[in-house]
């Protein structure tokens, strides 16, 4: 995969997260575990005071709610009369569905037509959906949450037909790609998402945690994310990785009710924290934890490292077996996808924008069901209206 990353910019939070890595490397060992329930920034450091301190500062930065729009404010006027097909890996994935809805909303604003074709979560279904999209000869196609290398022949067909492709979570990194050929890939930086997820656990536990990671190793993007989480967690000597559970996203409903009781039996009170590459794992873990007599606001304390679907916000607010999520700004990313396609149609380069990482917890969830940066709709509307 040949991906161009130069020139891409992102928010102040990512700069903070990059800066704290150096501090994390200096972690040592000292005091005992912190009391559960204390805010991350107020908890005393346990096994790795330096790492826990940098983690707490990064968490506080990521929890900030007053982040202004730092995305594009200039670009081409709306190219009229375009139509777009959003090819979804699976519309049962809340992140994919939320982004598709954001694309629909932005398309209405810019005056374009949108059609969504559901790949239904299988390789054959995705190939069929993309084939249907190409046959429609649209102005542009969105690769919604699947690896374009898995449909390389069809990606070439789209390129030969002059149809620009924009990805959402299609590659490991944001930005344009020469092979597979994408005008750009819209996503947060996986390094930032993974790091803040691990830092939340380190900060909340004071550096004394027993962690289970839930991932889907069949998805390269997800496996890369979970490995980055693992690496950051193990930068603190007091964190113990108890389990690394590979459960495909389509199977969480059937597998989590079996896996969770097994983990409780094996690790008992040593299992204090969980992190998953998607919030859906905790929706399917909740009944098993409840049946085992666990309290919704007690251990294992859980964070979803990605997407931030509405049900995750509800679980956090209601203290039901999830305490944090790292939400993607799905509607704003839908607007960015439309804006990137408009730049492609106008013969201009991609915007180069990458959204900063954000962290939703009980301290800032309020009554919201999503996270979106302030002012993005107005900014894109001004661009498109010229």
N, C-alpha and C positions, 0 to 999 in steps of 0.2 A: 504494500500500500504506500503510495507516494503522496503525501499530504503536505501542502504548503501551510506553514504556521506563521510566517513572518508578517508583521504589521498588525496583528490582532491585539486588541486592547480589551481591558476589562476593568471592573470597578475597584474601589479602594480596598474592599474586603479581601480580594484576592492578593493584593500587595501585602496586606497584613499577614495573611496566611503563609505567604512565601517567606516573609521575614522571620516568622516564629520557628521555622524548621531548624535554623541554626541553633536557636536556644534549646530546642527539644533534644538535640544531639548531646547536650551536656548533662542530661538527667542523671541523678544519683538516687540514693535510698536513705530514708530517715524515718519520720514519724508514722504512726499507725493510721488506719483507715479513717476517713472522714465520716461524720454522721449522715446517713441517708436523708434526702429531702432538702438539704441546704442548697441554695442557689449556687451554681458552679463558681461564680466569681467570688463567693464568700467562703468557700470550703477550704480548710487547711490542706496542705499537700501531704500525701502519704509516702508511698514508696519512691516516687520520682519528683521531688519538689520543683525542679527547674522545668521539666516537661509539663507538669500540672499547672504551673504558673503561666507559661506561654499558651497552654490550651485554654485556660480560663479567660485570658485576654482575647484570644481569637473568637471564643464563643460569645463573649460580650459584644464584640464588633459585629458578628454575624447576626445577632439577635436584634440589632438596631432596626427600628421601624420607620425612621424618617429619611430613608435613603432617597435622594432625588433621582430623576431620570438622568442617566449618564450615557444613553445610547445616541444614535445618529439624530442630527437635527437638520441635516441637509441631504439632498439627493434629487433624483429625477422626478419630474411631475408624473402623475399616473398615466401609463400608456393605456389607452382605451380599448375596450372590446376583447379582453382576454378571458380565457377560461382555464381552470386548473383542476387536475385530478389529484386527490390525496389518497395514496395507497397506504392503508393502515396494516401494520403487522397483525394487530388484533384490536378490535374496538372494545373488547372486554378489559383491555389494559387501560386503567384510568388516565395514565399519562398520555398515551396515544389519543384517546378519545378527547381529552381536554385540549390537546394541541389542535386536533381536527376542528373542534368547535371554535378555537381562536382563529384558525384560518378562515372558517366560514364568516365569522364576524368581520374580520378585516377585509375580506373579499367584498362584502356588502358595502363597506365604507368606500372602497376604491372603485366599485362598480363592475366587478368581475363575477363570473359564474364559477361555482365549485361543485364538484362531485366527489363523494367519498366511496371508495371500494374497499371492502373488508377482506383481508387475507386470512382471517379466522384462525390465526396462530399456528398454521402448519406450513412447511416449505412448499407443498403443492398448492395450497391456497394462496400463498403470497405470489408464487410464479403466475398463477392464473389471474390474480388481481392486477398484477403489473402488465400482463399481456393484454387484458381488457383495456387498461389505461392507455397503452400505446396505440391500440387499435382505434381509439377514439380521436387520435391526433389532436390532443389538447395543446394549448399554448405552453403549458409547463406541467411537470409532475413533481409531487412531493413524495419522498421515500420516508414513510412514517414509522420509524422504530425498528427497522431491520437492516441487516448487513447487505449493501448492494453487491458485494463480491459473491454472495450466494445466488444472485441472478445476473451474473456478469454478461451473459449473452444478450439478455433483454436490455440491460443498461447500454450496451453498444448499439442495439437497435434504436433506442431513443436518441442517442447521440447522432446516429446516421440520419435520423429523421429531423434533426435540428430542434429537438425538444429539450429545453434545459431542465435539469434535475436539481432540486434542493432537498437535502436530507434533514431529518430531525432525529437526533440520536442514532444516526446511521453509521457513523464512524467514531473512533475513540477520541478524536480531537475536533475542535471547531475549525471551520474554514474550508477553502476550496480543496479539491482533490483531483489529481490528474488520472489516477488509476486506483479505484474506479472513478469514472468521470462524473464529478458533481460540481455544479457552480459554486456551492458552499454547503456546509453542514452546520445546522443550528443546534447548539447544545451548550450547556455550561461546561466548565473545565472539570473533567472527572477527578483530577488531582485535588481540586479545591473541595468538591463534594465529599470525597473519601476522607480527606484530612479533617474537615470540620466534624464529620460523623464520629471519627475516632477520638478527636479532641473532646467532643461532648462527653463521651464515656470517661475519658481520663480525668476531665475537670470535675464531672459530677461525682465520681468515685474517690476523688483525691488520689488517684493513681493506684487504687487497690480494687481490682475488678476481675471477675471470672466471666468471660465473654463467649457467646456463640454467634458465629457469622452465618447468615442464610444467603445463599446466592443461587444463580442459574448459570452454571459453567458452560452451557450450550450457547450462550450469547457472549461473544468476545468482549463487548463493551461492559457487560455485567461482571464477567470474570476478572477483567482488568481492574474494575472498581473495587471488587472485594479483596483482591490481592493488595491493592494500595491501602485499603482499610487495615488489613492484617499487618502490613509493614509499619504503619503509624502506631497502631495499638502496641506493637511489640517494641516501640521506641521507649516505652515506659516499663521498667523492670518489674513493677508490681502488678502488671496486667497479665493474666493467664488466659491463653486461648484454649477454651475447653472443647470447642467443636467447630467444624467447618462443613456446614450441611449444604450439599448440592441438591436443590429441589427445583426442577423446571417451573417457571411461572404458571403454565397451564395446569400444573399438578398440585398447586398449593392447597386447594380445597380438599383433596383426598389425602395428601401426604402429611400436612401439618398436624391434623388431629392424631396421627400415629406417632410422628417424630417427637412432638412436644412431651407427651407422657414418658417416652423413652429417655429423653434428656433429663427430665425431672427425676426419674428413677436413678439415673447414672450419677448426676451431679448434685442433686438436692440443693442446699443453701449456697453451695459454691457458685451456682449459676446466678450471677447478679445482674448481668446486662446482656442485651441482644442488639445486633445491628443487621439490617437486611438491605439488599440492593433495591427493594421496592416495598412500599407500605403494605401491599396485599398480604404479605406473610403474616403480619400481625393481626389482620382481620380474621385470618383462618386459624391463628394460634389462640385467640381469645377464648373460644368455647372450651378448649382443653385445659387452659390455665384456670378458668373458672371452675371447671369440674374437679380440678385438683385442689380446690380451696384457696387458690391464690387470690389476692386482692388486686383490683384494677390499678391502684396507685402504688403497688409494691413491686418487689423484684420478681422476675427479671425486668429491669428498666430497659425500654426499647426505643430505638431510633431508626427511622427509615431513611436510607441514604439515596433519596431520589424520588422525583415526581411530586409527592405531596398532594394526593387526591383528596377530595372533600371529606371522605370518611376518615382519613387520617387526622384531619383538623378536628373532627367531631370526637374521635377517640381521645385525643390530647385534651380537649376542653372538658370532656366528661370523665377524665382520668380512668379510661378503660383500656388498660394493657398496652398503652403506647404513650411515651412522654415527649417525643420530639420527632421532627421530620425535617429534611432538607428539601424544600419544595422547589420545583422548577416554576418559573413564571410562565405558565402554559399559554395563557391568552396573549401575553406580550410576545412570546416566541411565535405564536400564530401570526401576529402582526409582522414580526421580523421576517418570517418566511415569505409572506406576500411582498414585503418591501424588497427582499433579495431577488425574488422573481421579477419584480418591476425593474430592478437595476439590470438584470440579465436582458430583459426585453429592450431596455434603452441602450444597451451596449456599454454599460458602465461596470466597473468591478464591484465585488461584494462590499458590504458596509464595513466589515471587520469587527463587528460588535460581538462581545461575549458578556452575558449577564453576570453580575457578581453573585457570589454564593450567599444564601440567606438561611437562617435557622429559625424554625417555629417551635416554640415550647409553651408550656402552661403560662409562662410569664408574659407572652406577647400574642397568644392566639386570639384573644378577645372573642368576637362573634363571627370571625371570618371563616371562610371555607376554601380560601386559596390565597396565594401570595402573588402580588403584582407590583412592580415598581410604580411609583407615583408619576403620572404625567405622560405615560408612553402613548396612549391613544391620541392625545392632542399633538404630540410631537410627530407621529406618523401622518396624521391628517394634514398638518401644515406642510410636510414634505410633498405629499401626493397632490395637494391643491396648488402647490407652487407659490 
